[in-house]
């Protein structure tokens, strides 16, 4: 114990020996392993703390222990490798902003509101008494990109034919077409993805955590075989996962709030006719919602694969 701890430098919080190496510190004073293990603070907050500030933090963290002990994960949203996760305990109405024993368990009173954004545009948002979903114009964006994708596929097809002809020439012992590389350039796929990233923002009422902000990646075109239909399938799956996150957060904030669906891309006249709150069922023929349902019917054997493909084309207007 003496080899790895310093009995002369004691923890200013509990008086225990502190680590000789890689010790966490507050106001220039090293903390023992146990006190350091209780740290769950936003970046930079610990650096501005005095010892008294940190002692108050430890008291608040210790008072939170019964909630942490009762927390049983019922839902998790992962942001990606090494990007963290959101954990919910819907049975006990608790939220944790990540894994780990030190992470605070927060109650509904700690959550003011949330937003889930697509490249800065709100997809879902909620607060006490309000839960809103916004329809995306992803289909229109994909239609705009489709000519560029078709052009790339044509160029790729032509290139592969020429490359195959050159390989056959070599295999048959003929002279190489010296001008092949000069005449035929392998095409690059440079069509931008319609969405760059999604963002989850949560505004909190907590002594130390005031907000939570995490980014998560969006689908990407397959550069070898780009397809607007495949992209929309991936986009639909991603947004359905984010919709489920929004619904679960609302179960903590206000389980009685009705979901309103808003189309920010509708014409002014349509917006006027849709000024009254709309609940989620009006979204049934939105492809981002309808496609997973029809796929589930296909997987269950209720409809055939051909019927599913026909329905998909109908929903996408293809």
Phi and psi in degrees as GROMACS dihedral restraints (atoms count N, CA, C in turn):
[ dihedral_restraints ]
;  ai    aj    ak    al  type     phi  dphi    fc
    3     4     5     6     1   -66.1    20    10
    4     5     6     7     1   -25.8    20    10
    6     7     8     9     1   -67.1    20    10
    7     8     9    10     1   -35.0    20    10
    9    10    11    12     1  -107.4    20    10
   10    11    12    13     1    -7.3    20    10
   12    13    14    15     1  -123.9    20    10
   13    14    15    16     1   157.7    20    10
   15    16    17    18     1  -114.1    20    10
   16    17    18    19     1   107.6    20    10
   18    19    20    21     1   -76.3    20    10
   19    20    21    22     1    -9.2    20    10
   21    22    23    24     1   -93.0    20    10
   22    23    24    25     1   -24.3    20    10
   24    25    26    27     1  -108.1    20    10
   25    26    27    28     1   101.6    20    10
   27    28    29    30     1   -97.8    20    10
   28    29    30    31     1   153.6    20    10
   30    31    32    33     1   -64.0    20    10
   31    32    33    34     1   129.4    20    10
   33    34    35    36     1   -71.5    20    10
   34    35    36    37     1   -10.3    20    10
   36    37    38    39     1   -92.1    20    10
   37    38    39    40     1   -50.1    20    10
   39    40    41    42     1  -119.7    20    10
   40    41    42    43     1    -8.5    20    10
   42    43    44    45     1    83.8    20    10
   43    44    45    46     1     6.6    20    10
   45    46    47    48     1   -80.9    20    10
   46    47    48    49     1   157.7    20    10
   48    49    50    51     1   -60.4    20    10
   49    50    51    52     1   150.3    20    10
   51    52    53    54     1  -108.8    20    10
   52    53    54    55     1   157.3    20    10
   54    55    56    57     1   -63.9    20    10
   55    56    57    58     1   145.9    20    10
   57    58    59    60     1   -76.6    20    10
   58    59    60    61     1   -29.1    20    10
   60    61    62    63     1  -123.1    20    10
   61    62    63    64     1   143.1    20    10
   63    64    65    66     1    55.3    20    10
   64    65    66    67     1    40.7    20    10
   66    67    68    69     1   -80.6    20    10
   67    68    69    70     1   139.4    20    10
   69    70    71    72     1   -74.4    20    10
   70    71    72    73     1   147.6    20    10
   72    73    74    75     1  -135.8    20    10
   73    74    75    76     1   153.0    20    10
   75    76    77    78     1  -130.2    20    10
   76    77    78    79     1   125.1    20    10
   78    79    80    81     1    53.4    20    10
   79    80    81    82     1    38.2    20    10
   81    82    83    84     1    81.4    20    10
   82    83    84    85     1     2.6    20    10
   84    85    86    87     1  -113.2    20    10
   85    86    87    88     1   130.8    20    10
   87    88    89    90     1   -69.3    20    10
   88    89    90    91     1   146.1    20    10
   90    91    92    93     1  -104.0    20    10
   91    92    93    94     1   150.9    20    10
   93    94    95    96     1   -71.7    20    10
   94    95    96    97     1   168.2    20    10
   96    97    98    99     1   -63.1    20    10
   97    98    99   100     1   -38.6    20    10
   99   100   101   102     1   -67.4    20    10
  100   101   102   103     1   -46.1    20    10
  102   103   104   105     1   -67.5    20    10
  103   104   105   106     1   -39.2    20    10
  105   106   107   108     1   -64.8    20    10
  106   107   108   109     1   -31.4    20    10
  108   109   110   111     1   -69.2    20    10
  109   110   111   112     1    -9.7    20    10
  111   112   113   114     1   -94.7    20    10
  112   113   114   115     1     1.8    20    10
  114   115   116   117     1   -74.4    20    10
  115   116   117   118     1   121.3    20    10
  117   118   119   120     1  -142.8    20    10
  118   119   120   121     1    81.1    20    10
  120   121   122   123     1  -129.1    20    10
  121   122   123   124     1   149.6    20    10
  123   124   125   126     1   -61.2    20    10
  124   125   126   127     1   156.3    20    10
  126   127   128   129     1   -55.4    20    10
  127   128   129   130     1   131.9    20    10
  129   130   131   132     1    90.1    20    10
  130   131   132   133     1   -18.2    20    10
  132   133   134   135     1   -67.7    20    10
  133   134   135   136     1   -43.3    20    10
  135   136   137   138     1   -61.5    20    10
  136   137   138   139     1   -35.1    20    10
  138   139   140   141     1   -62.3    20    10
  139   140   141   142     1   -28.4    20    10
  141   142   143   144     1   -96.6    20    10
  142   143   144   145     1     8.8    20    10
  144   145   146   147     1   -88.5    20    10
  145   146   147   148     1   143.7    20    10
  147   148   149   150     1   -88.7    20    10
  148   149   150   151     1   173.1    20    10
  150   151   152   153     1   -62.0    20    10
  151   152   153   154     1   -40.4    20    10
  153   154   155   156     1   -64.3    20    10
  154   155   156   157     1   -38.9    20    10
  156   157   158   159     1   -59.9    20    10
  157   158   159   160     1   -44.5    20    10
  159   160   161   162     1   -70.5    20    10
  160   161   162   163     1   -34.0    20    10
  162   163   164   165     1   -62.2    20    10
  163   164   165   166     1   -40.3    20    10
  165   166   167   168     1   -65.2    20    10
  166   167   168   169     1   -39.1    20    10
  168   169   170   171     1   -59.9    20    10
  169   170   171   172     1   -45.6    20    10
  171   172   173   174     1   -60.0    20    10
  172   173   174   175     1   -38.9    20    10
  174   175   176   177     1   -63.5    20    10
  175   176   177   178     1   -42.2    20    10
  177   178   179   180     1   -67.5    20    10
  178   179   180   181     1   -40.8    20    10
  180   181   182   183     1   -64.6    20    10
  181   182   183   184     1   -42.6    20    10
  183   184   185   186     1   -63.8    20    10
  184   185   186   187     1   -37.2    20    10
  186   187   188   189     1   -66.7    20    10
  187   188   189   190     1   -23.0    20    10
  189   190   191   192     1   -82.4    20    10
  190   191   192   193     1    -7.6    20    10
  192   193   194   195     1   -57.9    20    10
  193   194   195   196     1   -42.8    20    10
  195   196   197   198     1   -57.5    20    10
  196   197   198   199     1   -37.0    20    10
  198   199   200   201     1   -70.1    20    10
  199   200   201   202     1   -39.5    20    10
  201   202   203   204     1   -64.3    20    10
  202   203   204   205     1   -39.6    20    10
  204   205   206   207     1   -67.6    20    10
  205   206   207   208     1   -32.0    20    10
  207   208   209   210     1   -84.1    20    10
  208   209   210   211     1   -12.2    20    10
  210   211   212   213     1   -65.2    20    10
  211   212   213   214     1   126.4    20    10
  213   214   215   216     1  -128.6    20    10
  214   215   216   217     1   115.3    20    10
  216   217   218   219     1   -63.1    20    10
  217   218   219   220     1   124.5    20    10
  219   220   221   222     1  -116.0    20    10
  220   221   222   223     1   -14.8    20    10
  222   223   224   225     1  -152.6    20    10
  223   224   225   226     1   143.3    20    10
  225   226   227   228     1  -141.0    20    10
  226   227   228   229     1   136.8    20    10
  228   229   230   231     1  -119.3    20    10
  229   230   231   232     1   118.1    20    10
  231   232   233   234     1   -94.2    20    10
  232   233   234   235     1   135.0    20    10
  234   235   236   237     1   -90.8    20    10
  235   236   237   238     1    -6.7    20    10
  237   238   239   240     1   128.8    20    10
  238   239   240   241     1   173.7    20    10
  240   241   242   243     1   -57.4    20    10
  241   242   243   244     1   126.2    20    10
  243   244   245   246     1    60.6    20    10
  244   245   246   247     1    18.8    20    10
  246   247   248   249     1  -106.9    20    10
  247   248   249   250     1    -2.5    20    10
  249   250   251   252     1    90.9    20    10
  250   251   252   253     1  -175.4    20    10
  252   253   254   255     1  -155.1    20    10
  253   254   255   256     1   161.0    20    10
  255   256   257   258     1  -107.1    20    10
  256   257   258   259     1   132.8    20    10
  258   259   260   261     1  -119.6    20    10
  259   260   261   262     1   135.4    20    10
  261   262   263   264     1  -124.1    20    10
  262   263   264   265     1   144.4    20    10
  264   265   266   267     1  -119.0    20    10
  265   266   267   268     1    92.6    20    10
  267   268   269   270     1   -73.0    20    10
  268   269   270   271     1   -22.0    20    10
  270   271   272   273     1   -69.3    20    10
  271   272   273   274     1   -39.9    20    10
  273   274   275   276     1  -103.5    20    10
  274   275   276   277     1     4.0    20    10
  276   277   278   279     1    57.1    20    10
  277   278   279   280     1    59.8    20    10
  279   280   281   282     1  -133.9    20    10
  280   281   282   283     1   152.9    20    10
  282   283   284   285     1  -130.2    20    10
  283   284   285   286     1   140.1    20    10
  285   286   287   288     1  -128.6    20    10
  286   287   288   289     1   138.3    20    10
  288   289   290   291     1   -91.1    20    10
  289   290   291   292     1    40.4    20    10
  291   292   293   294     1   141.1    20    10
  292   293   294   295     1   176.8    20    10
  294   295   296   297     1   -84.6    20    10
  295   296   297   298     1   167.1    20    10
  297   298   299   300     1   113.3    20    10
  298   299   300   301     1   143.8    20    10
  300   301   302   303     1   -64.9    20    10
  301   302   303   304     1   -27.1    20    10
  303   304   305   306     1   -82.4    20    10
  304   305   306   307     1   -13.7    20    10
  306   307   308   309     1   -67.5    20    10
  307   308   309   310     1   128.9    20    10
  309   310   311   312     1   -57.7    20    10
  310   311   312   313     1   143.3    20    10
  312   313   314   315     1   -98.1    20    10
  313   314   315   316     1   119.5    20    10
  315   316   317   318     1  -106.3    20    10
  316   317   318   319     1   145.8    20    10
  318   319   320   321     1   -96.7    20    10
  319   320   321   322     1   167.3    20    10
  321   322   323   324     1   -52.9    20    10
  322   323   324   325     1   -34.2    20    10
  324   325   326   327     1   -64.1    20    10
  325   326   327   328     1   -19.1    20    10
  327   328   329   330     1   -82.9    20    10
  328   329   330   331     1    -8.7    20    10
  330   331   332   333     1  -110.0    20    10
  331   332   333   334     1   113.5    20    10
  333   334   335   336     1   -85.2    20    10
  334   335   336   337     1   -48.4    20    10
  336   337   338   339     1  -166.2    20    10
  337   338   339   340     1   170.9    20    10
  339   340   341   342     1  -147.9    20    10
  340   341   342   343     1   158.3    20    10
  342   343   344   345     1  -140.3    20    10
  343   344   345   346     1   142.0    20    10
  345   346   347   348     1  -121.1    20    10
  346   347   348   349     1   120.5    20    10
  348   349   350   351     1  -116.1    20    10
  349   350   351   352     1   150.8    20    10
  351   352   353   354     1  -114.8    20    10
  352   353   354   355     1   104.5    20    10
  354   355   356   357     1    49.5    20    10
  355   356   357   358     1    44.3    20    10
  357   358   359   360     1    89.0    20    10
  358   359   360   361     1   -12.5    20    10
  360   361   362   363     1   -95.5    20    10
  361   362   363   364     1   132.9    20    10
  363   364   365   366     1   -70.0    20    10
  364   365   366   367     1   129.4    20    10
  366   367   368   369     1   -99.5    20    10
  367   368   369   370     1   -44.9    20    10
  369   370   371   372     1  -140.1    20    10
  370   371   372   373     1   143.3    20    10
  372   373   374   375     1  -152.5    20    10
  373   374   375   376     1   149.9    20    10
  375   376   377   378     1  -153.1    20    10
  376   377   378   379     1   151.4    20    10
  378   379   380   381     1  -156.8    20    10
  379   380   381   382     1   177.6    20    10
  381   382   383   384     1   -55.9    20    10
  382   383   384   385     1   119.3    20    10
  384   385   386   387     1    88.3    20    10
  385   386   387   388     1    -6.6    20    10
  387   388   389   390     1  -141.3    20    10
  388   389   390   391     1   131.0    20    10
  390   391   392   393     1  -140.0    20    10
  391   392   393   394     1   114.6    20    10
  393   394   395   396     1  -124.2    20    10
  394   395   396   397     1   137.6    20    10
  396   397   398   399     1  -117.2    20    10
  397   398   399   400     1   140.6    20    10
  399   400   401   402     1  -117.4    20    10
  400   401   402   403     1   128.0    20    10
  402   403   404   405     1   -70.3    20    10
  403   404   405   406     1   138.9    20    10
  405   406   407   408     1   -90.3    20    10
  406   407   408   409     1   154.8    20    10
  408   409   410   411     1   -99.4    20    10
  409   410   411   412     1    32.7    20    10
  411   412   413   414     1   -58.9    20    10
  412   413   414   415     1   -36.1    20    10
  414   415   416   417     1   -63.4    20    10
  415   416   417   418     1   -42.3    20    10
  417   418   419   420     1   -65.1    20    10
  418   419   420   421     1   -39.9    20    10
  420   421   422   423     1   -65.0    20    10
  421   422   423   424     1   -38.6    20    10
  423   424   425   426     1   -68.1    20    10
  424   425   426   427     1   -37.9    20    10
  426   427   428   429     1   -62.5    20    10
  427   428   429   430     1   -36.7    20    10
  429   430   431   432     1   -67.2    20    10
  430   431   432   433     1   -32.0    20    10
  432   433   434   435     1   -85.0    20    10
  433   434   435   436     1   -17.6    20    10
  435   436   437   438     1   -57.5    20    10
  436   437   438   439     1   -43.2    20    10
  438   439   440   441     1   -59.1    20    10
  439   440   441   442     1   -37.6    20    10
  441   442   443   444     1   -68.0    20    10
  442   443   444   445     1   -37.8    20    10
  444   445   446   447     1   -67.3    20    10
  445   446   447   448     1   -41.9    20    10
  447   448   449   450     1   -64.3    20    10
  448   449   450   451     1   -37.6    20    10
  450   451   452   453     1   -63.7    20    10
  451   452   453   454     1   -43.2    20    10
  453   454   455   456     1   -62.5    20    10
  454   455   456   457     1   -44.0    20    10
  456   457   458   459     1   -62.0    20    10
  457   458   459   460     1   -37.6    20    10
  459   460   461   462     1   -65.8    20    10
  460   461   462   463     1   -46.1    20    10
  462   463   464   465     1   -62.6    20    10
  463   464   465   466     1   -40.6    20    10
  465   466   467   468     1   -63.0    20    10
  466   467   468   469     1   -42.8    20    10
  468   469   470   471     1   -62.2    20    10
  469   470   471   472     1   -45.0    20    10
  471   472   473   474     1   -62.9    20    10
  472   473   474   475     1   -41.6    20    10
  474   475   476   477     1   -63.4    20    10
  475   476   477   478     1   -43.6    20    10
  477   478   479   480     1   -64.4    20    10
  478   479   480   481     1   -36.0    20    10
  480   481   482   483     1   -63.3    20    10
  481   482   483   484     1   -46.8    20    10
  483   484   485   486     1   -64.6    20    10
  484   485   486   487     1   -39.6    20    10
  486   487   488   489     1   -65.3    20    10
  487   488   489   490     1   -38.2    20    10
  489   490   491   492     1   -66.0    20    10
  490   491   492   493     1   -39.7    20    10
  492   493   494   495     1   -61.7    20    10
  493   494   495   496     1   -40.1    20    10
  495   496   497   498     1   -66.9    20    10
  496   497   498   499     1   -39.4    20    10
  498   499   500   501     1   -64.3    20    10
  499   500   501   502     1   -41.1    20    10
  501   502   503   504     1   -63.6    20    10
  502   503   504   505     1   -38.9    20    10
  504   505   506   507     1   -60.5    20    10
  505   506   507   508     1   -43.4    20    10
  507   508   509   510     1   -66.5    20    10
  508   509   510   511     1   -42.1    20    10
  510   511   512   513     1   -66.0    20    10
  511   512   513   514     1   -30.6    20    10
  513   514   515   516     1   -87.0    20    10
  514   515   516   517     1     6.1    20    10
  516   517   518   519     1    77.3    20    10
  517   518   519   520     1    14.5    20    10
  519   520   521   522     1   -83.2    20    10
  520   521   522   523     1   163.3    20    10
  522   523   524   525     1   -64.4    20    10
  523   524   525   526     1   143.2    20    10
  525   526   527   528     1   -66.0    20    10
  526   527   528   529     1   147.3    20    10
  528   529   530   531     1   -78.8    20    10
  529   530   531   532     1    98.5    20    10
  531   532   533   534     1   -64.3    20    10
  532   533   534   535     1   -25.0    20    10
  534   535   536   537     1   -90.6    20    10
  535   536   537   538     1     2.1    20    10
  537   538   539   540     1   -58.8    20    10
  538   539   540   541     1   -50.1    20    10
  540   541   542   543     1   -65.4    20    10
  541   542   543   544     1   -30.4    20    10
  543   544   545   546     1   -76.1    20    10
  544   545   546   547     1   -35.7    20    10
  546   547   548   549     1   -83.7    20    10
  547   548   549   550     1   -31.9    20    10
  549   550   551   552     1  -121.5    20    10
  550   551   552   553     1   116.1    20    10
  552   553   554   555     1  -104.6    20    10
  553   554   555   556     1   132.0    20    10
  555   556   557   558     1   -64.5    20    10
  556   557   558   559     1   125.8    20    10
  558   559   560   561     1   -72.2    20    10
  559   560   561   562     1   144.6    20    10
  561   562   563   564     1  -100.8    20    10
  562   563   564   565     1   140.4    20    10
  564   565   566   567     1   -86.5    20    10
  565   566   567   568     1   109.0    20    10
  567   568   569   570     1  -123.5    20    10
  568   569   570   571     1    27.9    20    10
  570   571   572   573     1   -81.5    20    10
  571   572   573   574     1   125.4    20    10
  573   574   575   576     1   -69.1    20    10
  574   575   576   577     1   147.0    20    10
  576   577   578   579     1   -70.7    20    10
  577   578   579   580     1   139.5    20    10
  579   580   581   582     1   -60.3    20    10
  580   581   582   583     1   -30.9    20    10
  582   583   584   585     1  -127.3    20    10
  583   584   585   586     1   135.0    20    10
  585   586   587   588     1   -91.4    20    10
  586   587   588   589     1   -45.5    20    10
  588   589   590   591     1  -160.5    20    10
  589   590   591   592     1   160.5    20    10
  591   592   593   594     1  -113.6    20    10
  592   593   594   595     1   151.5    20    10
  594   595   596   597     1  -133.8    20    10
  595   596   597   598     1   137.2    20    10
  597   598   599   600     1  -111.8    20    10
  598   599   600   601     1   123.1    20    10
  600   601   602   603     1  -121.7    20    10
  601   602   603   604     1   131.2    20    10
  603   604   605   606     1  -128.3    20    10
  604   605   606   607     1   127.2    20    10
  606   607   608   609     1   -96.2    20    10
  607   608   609   610     1   129.4    20    10
  609   610   611   612     1  -120.9    20    10
  610   611   612   613     1   152.9    20    10
  612   613   614   615     1  -110.8    20    10
  613   614   615   616     1    95.2    20    10
  615   616   617   618     1  -152.0    20    10
  616   617   618   619     1   148.2    20    10
  618   619   620   621     1   -57.1    20    10
  619   620   621   622     1   -29.5    20    10
  621   622   623   624     1  -123.1    20    10
  622   623   624   625     1   -34.3    20    10
  624   625   626   627     1   -96.9    20    10
  625   626   627   628     1   112.2    20    10
  627   628   629   630     1  -100.0    20    10
  628   629   630   631     1   -26.2    20    10
  630   631   632   633     1  -157.5    20    10
  631   632   633   634     1   162.4    20    10
  633   634   635   636     1  -132.2    20    10
  634   635   636   637     1   130.9    20    10
  636   637   638   639     1  -139.1    20    10
  637   638   639   640     1   121.5    20    10
  639   640   641   642     1  -141.3    20    10
  640   641   642   643     1   141.3    20    10
  642   643   644   645     1  -103.8    20    10
  643   644   645   646     1   148.4    20    10
  645   646   647   648     1  -138.1    20    10
  646   647   648   649     1   145.2    20    10
  648   649   650   651     1   -69.2    20    10
  649   650   651   652     1   160.1    20    10
  651   652   653   654     1  -108.5    20    10
  652   653   654   655     1   164.3    20    10
  654   655   656   657     1   -60.8    20    10
  655   656   657   658     1   159.1    20    10
  657   658   659   660     1  -131.6    20    10
  658   659   660   661     1   150.3    20    10
  660   661   662   663     1   -64.8    20    10
  661   662   663   664     1   145.2    20    10
  663   664   665   666     1   -76.9    20    10
  664   665   666   667     1   110.9    20    10
  666   667   668   669     1   -67.5    20    10
  667   668   669   670     1   -21.0    20    10
  669   670   671   672     1   -82.0    20    10
  670   671   672   673     1   -39.6    20    10
  672   673   674   675     1  -136.6    20    10
  673   674   675   676     1    70.3    20    10
  675   676   677   678     1   -66.2    20    10
  676   677   678   679     1   140.6    20    10
  678   679   680   681     1  -149.4    20    10
  679   680   681   682     1   128.3    20    10
  681   682   683   684     1   -67.2    20    10
  682   683   684   685     1   -33.7    20    10
  684   685   686   687     1   -67.3    20    10
  685   686   687   688     1   -45.2    20    10
  687   688   689   690     1   -63.2    20    10
  688   689   690   691     1   -39.6    20    10
  690   691   692   693     1   -63.3    20    10
  691   692   693   694     1   -43.2    20    10
  693   694   695   696     1   -64.8    20    10
  694   695   696   697     1   -35.6    20    10
  696   697   698   699     1   -59.3    20    10
  697   698   699   700     1   -46.5    20    10
  699   700   701   702     1   -66.2    20    10
  700   701   702   703     1   -41.4    20    10
  702   703   704   705     1   -62.2    20    10
  703   704   705   706     1   -43.6    20    10
  705   706   707   708     1   -60.7    20    10
  706   707   708   709     1   -43.7    20    10
  708   709   710   711     1   -62.6    20    10
  709   710   711   712     1   -42.6    20    10
  711   712   713   714     1   -64.9    20    10
  712   713   714   715     1   -46.5    20    10
  714   715   716   717     1   -71.1    20    10
  715   716   717   718     1   -28.7    20    10
  717   718   719   720     1   -66.4    20    10
  718   719   720   721     1   -38.0    20    10
  720   721   722   723     1   -64.4    20    10
  721   722   723   724     1   -41.2    20    10
  723   724   725   726     1   -69.5    20    10
  724   725   726   727     1   -34.5    20    10
  726   727   728   729     1   -63.3    20    10
  727   728   729   730     1   -41.4    20    10
  729   730   731   732     1   -62.9    20    10
  730   731   732   733     1   -39.0    20    10
  732   733   734   735     1   -61.5    20    10
  733   734   735   736     1   -45.2    20    10
  735   736   737   738     1   -61.4    20    10
  736   737   738   739     1   -43.3    20    10
  738   739   740   741     1   -63.1    20    10
  739   740   741   742     1   -40.2    20    10
  741   742   743   744     1   -70.2    20    10
  742   743   744   745     1   -37.4    20    10
  744   745   746   747     1   -62.8    20    10
  745   746   747   748     1   -38.3    20    10
  747   748   749   750     1   -66.6    20    10
  748   749   750   751     1   -27.6    20    10
  750   751   752   753     1   -64.0    20    10
  751   752   753   754     1   -26.8    20    10
  753   754   755   756     1   -83.8    20    10
  754   755   756   757     1   -44.3    20    10
  756   757   758   759     1   -73.1    20    10
  757   758   759   760     1   -50.3    20    10
  759   760   761   762     1  -162.4    20    10
  760   761   762   763     1    90.5    20    10
  762   763   764   765     1   -65.7    20    10
  763   764   765   766     1   -14.4    20    10
  765   766   767   768     1   -88.6    20    10
  766   767   768   769     1   -11.4    20    10
  768   769   770   771     1   -67.5    20    10
  769   770   771   772     1   134.0    20    10
  771   772   773   774     1   -87.9    20    10
  772   773   774   775     1   138.3    20    10
  774   775   776   777     1   -75.3    20    10
  775   776   777   778     1   129.2    20    10
  777   778   779   780     1  -105.9    20    10
  778   779   780   781     1   135.6    20    10
  780   781   782   783     1  -107.6    20    10
  781   782   783   784     1   124.7    20    10
  783   784   785   786     1  -122.8    20    10
  784   785   786   787     1   135.2    20    10
  786   787   788   789     1  -107.3    20    10
  787   788   789   790     1    97.0    20    10
  789   790   791   792     1   -71.1    20    10
  790   791   792   793     1    -9.2    20    10
  792   793   794   795     1  -101.0    20    10
  793   794   795   796     1     1.5    20    10
  795   796   797   798     1   -73.7    20    10
  796   797   798   799     1   159.7    20    10
  798   799   800   801     1   -68.0    20    10
  799   800   801   802     1   164.1    20    10
  801   802   803   804     1   -60.0    20    10
  802   803   804   805     1   -38.2    20    10
  804   805   806   807     1   -65.0    20    10
  805   806   807   808     1   -43.3    20    10
  807   808   809   810     1   -64.7    20    10
  808   809   810   811     1   -39.0    20    10
  810   811   812   813     1   -61.8    20    10
  811   812   813   814     1   -35.9    20    10
  813   814   815   816     1   -64.7    20    10
  814   815   816   817     1   -38.4    20    10
  816   817   818   819     1   -76.5    20    10
  817   818   819   820     1   -14.7    20    10
  819   820   821   822     1  -108.9    20    10
  820   821   822   823     1    20.2    20    10
  822   823   824   825     1   -65.9    20    10
  823   824   825   826     1   -28.1    20    10
  825   826   827   828     1   -72.4    20    10
  826   827   828   829     1   147.9    20    10
  828   829   830   831     1   -56.5    20    10
  829   830   831   832     1   139.1    20    10
  831   832   833   834     1  -118.1    20    10
  832   833   834   835     1   140.0    20    10
  834   835   836   837     1   -95.1    20    10
  835   836   837   838     1   167.5    20    10
  837   838   839   840     1   -54.0    20    10
  838   839   840   841     1   -34.1    20    10
  840   841   842   843     1   -57.0    20    10
  841   842   843   844     1   -23.1    20    10
  843   844   845   846     1   -68.8    20    10
  844   845   846   847     1    -7.8    20    10
  846   847   848   849     1   -92.8    20    10
  847   848   849   850     1     8.3    20    10
  849   850   851   852     1   -61.9    20    10
  850   851   852   853     1   -31.2    20    10
  852   853   854   855     1   -99.2    20    10
  853   854   855   856     1    11.3    20    10
  855   856   857   858     1   -71.6    20    10
  856   857   858   859     1   122.6    20    10
  858   859   860   861     1   -53.3    20    10
  859   860   861   862     1   -35.3    20    10
  861   862   863   864     1   -64.8    20    10
  862   863   864   865     1   -17.4    20    10
  864   865   866   867     1  -106.4    20    10
  865   866   867   868     1   -41.4    20    10
  867   868   869   870     1   -72.9    20    10
  868   869   870   871     1   -38.1    20    10
  870   871   872   873     1   -58.5    20    10
  871   872   873   874     1   -46.9    20    10
  873   874   875   876     1   -60.8    20    10
  874   875   876   877     1   -32.6    20    10
  876   877   878   879     1   -67.9    20    10
  877   878   879   880     1   -44.0    20    10
  879   880   881   882     1   -67.6    20    10
  880   881   882   883     1   -33.9    20    10
  882   883   884   885     1   -65.6    20    10
  883   884   885   886     1   -38.4    20    10
  885   886   887   888     1   -62.9    20    10
  886   887   888   889     1   -38.0    20    10
  888   889   890   891     1   -64.5    20    10
  889   890   891   892     1   -39.7    20    10
  891   892   893   894     1   -65.1    20    10
  892   893   894   895     1   -44.9    20    10
  894   895   896   897     1   -61.7    20    10
  895   896   897   898     1   -31.4    20    10
  897   898   899   900     1   -83.9    20    10
  898   899   900   901     1    -4.4    20    10
  900   901   902   903     1    84.3    20    10
  901   902   903   904     1     9.1    20    10
  903   904   905   906     1   -74.0    20    10
  904   905   906   907     1   -39.4    20    10
  906   907   908   909     1  -124.5    20    10
  907   908   909   910     1   159.6    20    10
  909   910   911   912     1   -84.5    20    10
  910   911   912   913     1   167.0    20    10
  912   913   914   915     1   -62.8    20    10
  913   914   915   916     1   -36.5    20    10
  915   916   917   918     1   -64.6    20    10
  916   917   918   919     1   -41.0    20    10
  918   919   920   921     1   -65.7    20    10
  919   920   921   922     1   -37.4    20    10
  921   922   923   924     1   -64.3    20    10
  922   923   924   925     1   -45.0    20    10
  924   925   926   927     1   -63.8    20    10
  925   926   927   928     1   -38.3    20    10
  927   928   929   930     1   -65.2    20    10
  928   929   930   931     1   -40.8    20    10
  930   931   932   933     1   -67.1    20    10
  931   932   933   934     1   -39.2    20    10
  933   934   935   936     1   -60.4    20    10
  934   935   936   937     1   -46.4    20    10
  936   937   938   939     1   -63.3    20    10
  937   938   939   940     1   -36.7    20    10
  939   940   941   942     1   -63.3    20    10
  940   941   942   943     1   -45.5    20    10
  942   943   944   945     1   -66.5    20    10
  943   944   945   946     1   -33.9    20    10
  945   946   947   948     1   -87.5    20    10
  946   947   948   949     1    -6.1    20    10
  948   949   950   951     1    69.8    20    10
  949   950   951   952     1    30.8    20    10
